Amino acid sequence: MTTTETSIEKPTSLPWYTEQFAAQERTADGGPATRVHALRKEGIAQFTEAGFPTTRNEEWRFTNLTSLTKVAFARPEGTPTVTDSMLHPWVLPGTTCRLVFVNGSFDAGLSNAVQLPAGIRVESIAAALRKEDPVVLQLLGSLAPVRGNAFAALQTAFLNDGAFIDVPEGLTLEVPVELLFLAVPGAQALAIQPRNIIRVGKNARLSVVETYAGLSAGIYLTNVVSEVFIGEGAVLEHDKLQLEGSEAFHIGSTWFRQGRASTMTSNSIALGGNLVRNTVTAAFAAPGAECTLNGLSLATGDQLIDNHTAIDHAHPNCSSHELYKAVLDGSSRGVFNGKIFVRQDAQKTDARQTNKTLLLSDRATIDTKPQLEIFADDVKCTHGATVGQLDEEQVFYLRARGIGEVEARDMLTYAFAADVVERIHVDALRERLNDLLHQRLRAGRVSTARS
C-alpha cells in the first residue's frame, strides 16, 4: 500500500544531494554488485526524479517543506565524542539492552547489552552490511517503497547504519531493547538518516523503545525509516519518543507487516523538533491479527507536528484500535491524517479510530482528516475527531474545591495527555513521560508569566 506523489516540484537543491551521494558511494561499504549498492542507486534515482513533496500533493497539503528544502544538509563525517554523563539524561533507568547511535553511527562504547538468549540478535545495520548478512539483505527495502515516497527514497540513497533486531520463533526477550539516536549538530546542517529493521518470529515477544534527541542547539534533519516484521502469533510493543532540538526537522516513517494472529502496539510520542512528520503504516498480511496505534503530540511556539497513519485491513477477522491526541499551545500547528482501508475480502473487520485535540491558545491550529475506505460489507468501523479547549465547567469545579486556576488547567491538560501515556507498558518510559508532561506544563506557566 503506497501513496503516489504527484504535482512535485524539483527544488534547485536536488543537485546537492546527487553530489553528496556520489561522494558517499566512493567510500560506502559494498561494491557495485551488492544489493545494498543497487538499493542506494534506486533510492537516489527515485528521489531526484520526484523531488521533495509540495503542498499541492494531497498527502502534504498541510505541511509546507519550504524551510527544509532551503537547507543544504551534509552527510555526517566522523563521530563526535559523547560521554556517559552526556548520555545519562536520555537513557531509560534500568535498561540492560541498549544500542546508541551518534549522528546516525553506532557507538559501541556507549551501548550496553546483556548476554542475549541464543539466537536473538541486536546489532547495527552497518556491521550486518559489512558481512553481507543474508537476513538483513533479504528484509532491507521489502516494506519501505522508494517509488512515490520521497523521504524513504532519500533515506535509502544514504543508507548506512541503524539497528537490526531479530527475535527467532518462540523466543521472548524479557527486557525492552532501547534504541537511542543522538544528534550533535555542528557548524554545518547535518542529515542523519538511520534505517531500522526489526523482525519478531512466530510466537515470539519483543518490546522496543526508540528515542530521538538532540544534545545541543542547531539545525539538522533526522530522516529515519523503520521496517518491522511481526510473525504469526508474535507480540510486539514499539514505542517511539521524539525529543529533537528546537531547530530540528524530523521525518519518521515506520512500516509494520503483521502475520496471522499477531498483536502489535505502536506508541508514538512527539515533543520536540520544529517541523515533524511521523508516518505509520500497518498492514495485515494474514487473518486474525490485531494492531493498536496510539499517539501523543505536545507542541508550542511555532512547532508543526504532522501525524499520518494508515491501516490496511487486507484479510478477515482483524481488528485495529487507534487513538491520537495533540495538545497545542502558542502558535503551533498540528496535522492528523488517519486512513483505514478495509478491502473486499476483509470480512469481520473491527476498526476504530479516534483523534482528539486540545487547543490551549487561540493561535494554535489543527488540521484533522480521519478517513475510512470500506469495500467489505460485514464490518464494524468507526472514526471521529474532536477539537476543543479546556472545559470551563471542569475548571470551575476544581477551583470550587480550593485548587488555583493555573493548577486546575494543568491538571485537566495532564489528564488529557496521560490517557495516551498510561497505555505504555514499559514502566521506565511511562514514568519518564509523566515527568516530561509535568515539566512541559511548568515551562508553559513560566512562558505565559513572562509574556
Secondary structure as GFF3:
##gff-version 3
##sequence-region A 1 451
A	DSSP	alpha_helix	14	25	.	.	.	ID=ss1
A	DSSP	alpha_helix	35	50	.	.	.	ID=ss2
A	DSSP	three_ten_helix	58	60	.	.	.	ID=ss3
A	DSSP	alpha_helix	66	69	.	.	.	ID=ss4
A	DSSP	alpha_helix	84	87	.	.	.	ID=ss5
A	DSSP	beta_strand	97	102	.	.	.	ID=ss6
A	DSSP	beta_strand	105	106	.	.	.	ID=ss7
A	DSSP	beta_strand	112	113	.	.	.	ID=ss8
A	DSSP	beta_strand	121	124	.	.	.	ID=ss9
A	DSSP	alpha_helix	125	130	.	.	.	ID=ss10
A	DSSP	alpha_helix	134	139	.	.	.	ID=ss11
A	DSSP	alpha_helix	150	157	.	.	.	ID=ss12
A	DSSP	beta_strand	163	167	.	.	.	ID=ss13
A	DSSP	beta_strand	177	183	.	.	.	ID=ss14
A	DSSP	beta_strand	190	192	.	.	.	ID=ss15
A	DSSP	beta_strand	195	200	.	.	.	ID=ss16
A	DSSP	beta_strand	205	214	.	.	.	ID=ss17
A	DSSP	beta_strand	220	230	.	.	.	ID=ss18
A	DSSP	beta_strand	235	243	.	.	.	ID=ss19
A	DSSP	beta_strand	249	258	.	.	.	ID=ss20
A	DSSP	beta_strand	263	270	.	.	.	ID=ss21
A	DSSP	beta_strand	275	284	.	.	.	ID=ss22
A	DSSP	beta_strand	290	299	.	.	.	ID=ss23
A	DSSP	beta_strand	304	313	.	.	.	ID=ss24
A	DSSP	beta_strand	319	328	.	.	.	ID=ss25
A	DSSP	beta_strand	333	342	.	.	.	ID=ss26
A	DSSP	beta_strand	349	359	.	.	.	ID=ss27
A	DSSP	beta_strand	365	374	.	.	.	ID=ss28
A	DSSP	beta_strand	379	388	.	.	.	ID=ss29
A	DSSP	alpha_helix	392	399	.	.	.	ID=ss30
A	DSSP	alpha_helix	405	421	.	.	.	ID=ss31
A	DSSP	alpha_helix	427	450	.	.	.	ID=ss32
###
